[in-house]
Amino acid sequence: MLMWALIFLVVAIIAGAFGFGGAATAAAGIAKILFYLFLVVFVIMLIMSFLGGTAAAA
């Protein structure tokens, strides 16, 4: 999931450099959504591992 966020970030930077405003905005928006989604999943898994749940290892 983080890889997709990084891919869309790179696409947004390249599109912004070439002046494709709409494509850069769309790619940056998708990258932002994926980043926050990844961050939420990471925090949930971190809390589960601290509570001793074995589901975090699966």
N, C-alpha and C positions, 0 to 999 in steps of 0.2 A: 504494500500500500504506500509506503514511503517512497518507493521507487517511482510510482506513478506521479506522486506529488513533485518529485524532482524532475521528471520528464516534462511535466506541464510547466514547471518553473523555467526550464531551459527554453522550451518553445515560446513562452511569453517574453523572455529576454531577447531571443532572436527576432521574434515578430516585432517587438518594440524597437529594436535597432533598425529594422528595415522600414518602419513606419506603418505597419499594419495594426492600427489602433484597435479595431474590433477583435481581431484574432488574439492580440496580446491581452486584452481585457478578459476575454473568455477563458483563455488558458490560465491566466493568473487567478481568476475566480475558482476554477476547478482545482488548481494547485492549493489554494487556501483552504477550500473545503476538505480536500484529502488530508492536508496537514493537520487540521484540527480533529478530524476523525481518527487519524493515527494517534494523535496525542491523547485523546479520550480512551482509546483502547489500551494504550500503554499504561496510563494511570490506573485503569481498572485492573489490568494484569499485575501491576506492581502492588496494589492493595491486596489482591488475592494471594499473592506470594507471601506477603507479610503476615496475613492471617493464617497461613499454613495450609491453604487449600491446595490440593493436588491438581486441580483443573488448570492451573497456570502452567504446569509442566507439560500438559497434553498438546 
